[in-house]
């Protein structure tokens, strides 16, 4: 049986590595700036992932389109998997590997931002989406584990969590997503977003 304290300590250790990684901290700021600039110029923010990463995609998108800390206008952000009729039809008719790339081809515009989330960095449907995004002039933000996998070369910006352990990576993806949401909210709406 897993030791609860050890699991919590392992999660903290990954976050401690992020805290001490000046390059990764700068990359987080660059991601927030890219999202802010896109939104200020009429762009939209798209998210995609599989399994737990799909849940993370939907979670982070909702923080932008709903609210994070402050009452403010909604921001155009959406996870690409939320239309199950589309998802199941395209997976059935064309294959699961194109469910995100096909939708991006129809909805994404130059100047948008795509968050491509994969703990391994090797998910074929995510890589296909990244390729379409690049063709359309969409900024690609990768959220991966330590190595970045095959996605590394396709990212304009890469948030690669320093771990190879899927649960620890996903826990940190939410941390990084929340940080980006707060920075974007403050930059666009000009209010200090602080917890009470």
C-alpha positions in Angstrom: 0.0 0.0 0.0 1.3 3.4 -1.0 2.4 5.7 1.8 0.2 8.9 1.8 3.0 11.1 3.0 5.4 9.8 0.4 2.9 10.5 -2.4 2.4 14.1 -1.1 6.2 14.5 -0.7 6.7 13.3 -4.3 4.2 15.9 -5.6 5.8 18.7 -3.6 9.3 17.6 -4.9 8.2 18.1 -8.5 6.8 21.6 -7.7 10.0 22.5 -5.9 11.9 21.7 -9.0 9.7 23.9 -11.0 10.1 26.7 -8.4 13.9 26.5 -8.8 14.0 26.3 -12.6 14.5 29.8 -13.9 14.1 28.8 -17.5 10.8 27.1 -16.9 9.5 30.1 -14.9 10.4 32.4 -17.7 8.6 30.1 -20.1 5.4 30.3 -18.0 5.5 34.1 -18.2 6.0 33.8 -22.0 3.0 31.6 -22.3 0.9 34.0 -20.3 2.1 36.9 -22.5 1.3 34.9 -25.7 -2.2 34.1 -24.4 -2.8 37.8 -23.3 -1.6 39.1 -26.7 -3.7 36.7 -28.6 -6.9 37.6 -26.6 -6.2 41.4 -26.9 -5.9 40.9 -30.7 -9.2 39.0 -31.0 -7.7 35.5 -30.9 -9.1 32.4 -29.3 -7.5 29.9 -27.0 -7.9 26.2 -27.8 -7.0 23.2 -25.6 -6.6 19.5 -26.4 -5.6 16.4 -24.5 -6.5 12.7 -23.8 -7.9 11.2 -20.7 -6.7 13.1 -17.6 -5.1 15.6 -19.9 -8.5 16.2 -21.6 -9.9 16.9 -18.1 -7.1 19.3 -17.5 -7.7 21.0 -20.9 -11.4 21.5 -20.1 -10.5 22.7 -16.6 -8.1 25.4 -17.7 -10.3 26.5 -20.6 -13.2 26.9 -18.1 -11.0 29.2 -15.9 -10.6 31.5 -18.9 -14.1 31.3 -20.4 -15.8 31.5 -17.0 -13.7 33.3 -14.4 -10.7 32.7 -12.3 -10.4 35.1 -9.4 -12.4 38.2 -10.5 -15.8 39.0 -11.9 -15.1 40.0 -15.5 -16.1 39.4 -19.1 -15.7 35.9 -20.4 -12.6 35.1 -22.6 -12.9 32.9 -25.7 -11.4 29.6 -24.7 -12.5 26.1 -25.4 -11.4 22.5 -25.0 -11.7 20.7 -28.4 -13.2 17.5 -27.1 -16.4 18.9 -25.5 -18.7 18.1 -28.5 -19.1 14.4 -28.1 -21.2 14.0 -31.3 -18.4 15.5 -33.3 -15.7 13.5 -31.4 -17.4 10.2 -31.9 -18.5 10.8 -35.5 -15.0 11.8 -36.6 -13.3 9.0 -34.6 -15.7 6.5 -36.2 -15.5 7.9 -39.8 -11.9 9.0 -40.0 -10.0 7.7 -36.9 -9.2 9.0 -33.5 -5.8 10.3 -34.6 -7.5 13.2 -36.5 -10.3 14.2 -34.0 -8.4 17.4 -32.9 -6.6 18.3 -36.2 -9.8 18.2 -38.2 -11.7 20.4 -35.8 -8.8 22.9 -35.6 -8.7 23.1 -39.4 -12.3 24.3 -39.2 -12.2 26.7 -36.3 -8.7 28.0 -35.6 -7.4 31.3 -37.0 -3.9 32.8 -37.3 -3.1 34.5 -34.0 -4.9 31.9 -31.8 -3.2 29.8 -29.2 -3.4 26.0 -28.9 -2.5 24.3 -25.6 -1.5 20.7 -26.5 -1.4 18.6 -23.4 0.2 15.2 -23.2 2.2 13.8 -20.3 4.3 11.6 -22.7 4.5 14.2 -25.4 3.9 11.4 -27.9 0.1 11.3 -28.5 -0.5 11.1 -32.2 -3.8 13.0 -32.2 -2.2 15.8 -30.3 0.8 15.9 -32.6 -1.5 16.0 -35.6 -3.3 19.0 -34.0 -0.1 20.8 -33.5 0.9 20.3 -37.1 -2.4 21.8 -38.3 -2.0 24.7 -35.8 1.4 25.5 -37.1 0.1 25.5 -40.7 -2.6 28.0 -39.7 -0.3 30.4 -37.8 -1.6 29.3 -34.4 0.9 29.6 -31.5 1.5 26.1 -30.0 2.0 25.7 -26.3 3.0 22.2 -25.3 2.4 20.9 -21.8 4.3 17.7 -21.3 6.5 15.7 -19.0 10.2 16.0 -18.6 11.5 15.1 -22.1 8.7 16.8 -24.1 8.6 13.7 -26.3 7.9 14.1 -30.0 5.9 17.2 -29.3 9.1 19.2 -28.2 10.0 20.1 -31.8 6.5 21.3 -32.6 6.1 23.8 -29.7 6.5 27.5 -29.9 6.5 27.4 -26.1 7.0 24.3 -23.9 6.0 23.8 -20.3 7.7 20.4 -19.7 7.2 19.4 -16.1 10.4 17.9 -14.6 9.0 14.4 -14.0 8.3 11.1 -15.8 5.5 10.1 -13.4 2.1 10.8 -15.0 0.1 11.7 -11.8 2.9 14.1 -10.7 3.0 15.7 -14.2 -0.8 16.2 -14.3 -0.8 17.7 -10.8 1.8 20.2 -12.0 0.0 20.9 -15.3 -3.0 22.2 -13.3 -0.6 24.4 -11.2 0.9 25.9 -14.3 -2.5 26.3 -15.9 -3.8 28.2 -12.9 -0.7 30.4 -12.9 -1.2 31.3 -16.5 -4.9 32.0 -16.0 -4.2 34.4 -13.1 -1.4 36.2 -15.0 -3.7 36.6 -18.1 -6.7 37.7 -16.0 -4.6 40.4 -14.3 -3.0 41.5 -17.6 -6.3 41.9 -19.4 -8.5 43.2 -16.7 -6.0 45.3 -14.8 -7.0 44.1 -11.4 -4.8 42.4 -8.9 -6.2 38.9 -8.5 -5.5 37.7 -5.0 -7.1 35.0 -2.9 -9.1 36.1 0.1 
